Each structure stands twice: as structure tokens, then as C-alpha cells.
């Protein structure tokens, strides 16, 4: 049996794994779901710790970057990005 990778990207409200999910993407390399990316209205987990408890392995956390002076309240990309994987 060949293992296939599933990838879950969670954007959290802060850099803490127990903070609420504000955005997400899911990619299923097993071919078990169509489409391969998630498009639900509800996040798959309420926070990053729930994903860990469900067997997802954390393999990347975005670096923490301080805001540029004068841009503290501007909007931009979601900066608290966590990548998880499962092998199935």
C-alpha cells in the first residue's frame, strides 16, 4: 500500500495553537475526496490543538514578524499560518 499525503493549512487568530481558526485549506492527496481542497463554511477544527488531537502532524509554523511602523492596524495576509499533514 502506498501512503498518500493529506495537507491541512489552518490560519489562527494568534500565534498560539489554541487560538481560534480564522481561515483554512485542505488538500487530499489520497484522492478520497473531490474536490481535493476544502470549501466548507465551517472550519474542520476550532483550533490547532484539535487538529493535533485528531492525528494531524504539525510540520510548519510561519515565522512571527513584527508589523512595520505605522502599519500596526492595516489589513494584509493572514500571518498565523500552520501546516499539518496526515499520511493515509
Backbone as numpy.savetxt, mean C-alpha at the origin, in Angstrom:
# Nx Ny Nz CAx CAy CAz Cx Cy Cz
4.75 -26.59 -8.72 3.92 -25.42 -8.72 4.80 -24.17 -8.72
4.50 -23.25 -9.60 5.23 -21.99 -9.68 4.57 -20.94 -8.81
5.36 -20.28 -7.99 4.83 -19.21 -7.15 4.68 -17.94 -7.98
3.60 -17.22 -7.75 3.35 -15.94 -8.41 3.22 -14.86 -7.34
3.63 -13.66 -7.69 3.65 -12.56 -6.74 2.36 -11.75 -6.81
1.85 -11.41 -5.64 0.78 -10.43 -5.51 1.39 -9.22 -4.81
1.05 -8.03 -5.29 1.60 -6.79 -4.73 0.45 -5.91 -4.25
0.60 -5.39 -3.05 -0.38 -4.48 -2.46 0.35 -3.19 -2.09
-0.15 -2.07 -2.57 0.42 -0.76 -2.24 -0.60 -0.03 -1.39
-0.22 0.32 -0.18 -1.09 1.08 0.71 -0.48 2.45 0.94
-1.30 3.49 0.80 -0.91 4.85 1.14 -1.60 5.16 2.45
-0.81 5.43 3.47 -1.35 5.67 4.81 -1.35 7.16 5.13
-2.15 7.54 6.12 -2.26 8.96 6.46 -1.01 9.51 7.13
-0.21 8.63 7.75 1.08 9.04 8.33 2.10 7.94 8.03
3.29 8.09 8.55 4.33 7.10 8.32 4.20 5.88 9.24
3.25 5.88 10.16 3.06 4.75 11.08 2.19 3.67 10.43
2.59 2.42 10.58 1.84 1.31 9.98 0.43 1.17 10.51
0.16 1.72 11.68 -1.20 1.60 12.24 -2.07 2.82 11.92
-1.64 3.66 11.00 -2.47 4.81 10.61 -3.41 4.41 9.47
-4.52 5.12 9.31 -5.55 4.73 8.33 -5.07 4.77 6.88
-5.62 3.87 6.07 -5.35 3.83 4.64 -6.12 4.96 3.96
-5.43 5.72 3.09 -6.08 6.79 2.34 -6.09 6.50 0.84
-5.33 5.52 0.41 -5.29 5.12 -1.00 -4.65 3.76 -1.11
-4.92 3.04 -2.21 -4.38 1.69 -2.36 -4.40 1.25 -3.81
-3.57 0.27 -4.12 -3.54 -0.44 -5.40 -3.19 -1.88 -5.11
-3.73 -2.77 -5.90 -3.42 -4.20 -5.72 -3.18 -4.81 -7.09
-2.12 -5.59 -7.21 -1.75 -6.23 -8.47 -1.63 -7.72 -8.22
-2.33 -8.51 -9.01 -2.37 -9.95 -8.79 -1.66 -10.68 -9.93
-0.44 -11.10 -9.68 0.34 -11.83 -10.66 -0.06 -13.29 -10.80
-0.99 -13.75 -9.97 -1.43 -15.15 -10.06 -2.43 -15.36 -11.19
-3.05 -14.28 -11.66 -4.07 -14.39 -12.68 -5.42 -14.82 -12.14
-5.55 -14.90 -10.81 -6.80 -15.36 -10.20 -7.88 -14.29 -10.21
-7.51 -13.03 -10.35 -8.51 -11.97 -10.37 -8.37 -11.16 -11.64
-9.48 -10.64 -12.10 -9.53 -9.77 -13.28 -10.37 -8.57 -12.91
-9.97 -7.34 -13.14 -8.64 -6.98 -13.61 -7.59 -7.25 -12.55
-6.34 -7.15 -12.92 -5.27 -7.47 -11.99 -5.08 -6.38 -10.94
-5.65 -5.21 -11.16 -5.53 -4.13 -10.16 -6.85 -3.96 -9.43
-6.75 -3.52 -8.19 -7.96 -3.32 -7.38 -8.66 -2.03 -7.75
-9.96 -2.07 -7.77 -10.72 -0.87 -8.08 -11.95 -0.74 -7.19
-11.85 -1.21 -5.97 -12.99 -1.17 -5.05 -13.10 0.21 -4.38
-14.30 0.47 -3.84 -14.53 1.72 -3.13 -14.00 1.68 -1.70
-13.81 0.49 -1.16 -13.32 0.32 0.20 -11.90 -0.26 0.16
-11.02 0.25 1.02 -9.66 -0.31 1.04 -9.67 -1.76 1.51
-8.71 -2.56 1.06 -8.67 -3.96 1.47 -8.36 -4.14 2.96
-7.72 -3.16 3.57 -7.37 -3.19 4.99 -7.54 -1.77 5.53
-7.82 -1.66 6.82 -7.98 -0.33 7.41 -6.63 0.34 7.71
-5.58 -0.48 7.89 -4.23 0.06 8.12 -3.20 -0.98 7.69
-1.94 -0.62 7.76 -0.86 -1.52 7.35 -0.70 -2.73 8.24
-0.99 -2.58 9.53 -0.86 -3.72 10.44 -1.83 -4.84 10.09
-3.04 -4.49 9.64 -4.00 -5.51 9.23 -3.45 -6.34 8.08
-2.77 -5.68 7.14 -2.17 -6.39 6.01 -1.10 -7.37 6.50
-0.27 -6.93 7.44 0.75 -7.82 8.00 0.12 -9.02 8.69
-0.93 -8.79 9.46 -1.61 -9.86 10.18 -2.26 -10.85 9.22
-2.60 -10.40 8.01 -3.23 -11.26 7.01 -2.20 -11.99 6.15
-0.92 -11.84 6.47 0.10 -12.60 5.76 0.87 -11.85 4.70
0.58 -10.58 4.49 1.35 -9.79 3.53 2.71 -9.47 4.14
3.74 -9.51 3.31 5.10 -9.18 3.75 5.44 -7.77 3.31
5.85 -6.94 4.24 6.25 -5.56 3.94 7.64 -5.58 3.33
7.79 -4.98 2.13 9.13 -4.98 1.54 9.62 -3.61 1.11
8.82 -2.59 1.23 9.34 -1.24 0.95 8.50 -0.19 1.66
9.17 0.79 2.18 8.53 1.96 2.79 9.19 3.18 2.15
8.39 4.14 1.72 8.95 5.34 1.12 9.74 6.13 2.16
10.81 6.77 1.75 11.60 7.57 2.70 10.80 8.78 3.16
11.04 9.19 4.39 10.39 10.38 4.93 11.18 11.61 4.49
10.49 12.51 3.83 11.12 13.74 3.36 10.40 14.93 3.99
11.15 15.87 4.55 10.50 17.04 5.13 9.95 17.93 4.01
8.85 18.65 4.27 8.32 19.56 3.25 9.28 20.72 3.01
9.26 21.22 1.80 10.08 22.39 1.50 9.49 23.60 2.21
10.34 24.50 2.59 9.88 25.71 3.27 8.85 26.44 2.41
7.71 26.76 3.02 6.64 27.44 2.31 5.64 26.50 1.66
5.93 25.19 1.64 5.04 24.22 0.98 4.43 23.25 1.99
4.43 23.61 3.25 3.96 22.71 4.30 2.50 22.31 4.14
1.69 23.16 3.55 0.26 22.89 3.46 -0.21 22.68 2.02
0.71 22.54 1.10 0.36 22.29 -0.30 -0.04 20.84 -0.52
-0.77 20.60 -1.58 -1.14 19.22 -1.93 -0.20 18.70 -3.00
0.00 17.40 -2.97 0.93 16.77 -3.91 0.64 15.27 -3.91
1.65 14.46 -4.17 1.51 13.01 -4.17 1.27 12.49 -2.75
0.80 11.26 -2.66 0.64 10.62 -1.35 1.99 10.08 -0.93
2.52 10.60 0.16 3.92 10.33 0.48 4.17 9.16 1.42
3.17 8.64 2.10 3.39 7.54 3.04 2.98 6.23 2.36
3.88 5.73 1.51 3.60 4.60 0.62 4.29 3.34 1.15
3.52 2.26 1.27 4.04 0.99 1.77 3.75 -0.10 0.74
4.74 -0.88 0.38 4.58 -1.98 -0.56 4.60 -3.30 0.20
3.62 -4.16 -0.09 3.51 -5.48 0.51 3.48 -6.51 -0.59
3.85 -7.75 -0.27 3.74 -8.84 -1.22 3.27 -10.12 -0.56
2.65 -10.96 -1.38 2.31 -12.33 -1.01 2.71 -13.22 -2.16
3.19 -14.39 -1.87 3.49 -15.36 -2.92 2.43 -16.44 -2.86
1.81 -16.71 -3.99 0.75 -17.72 -4.05 1.02 -18.70 -5.18
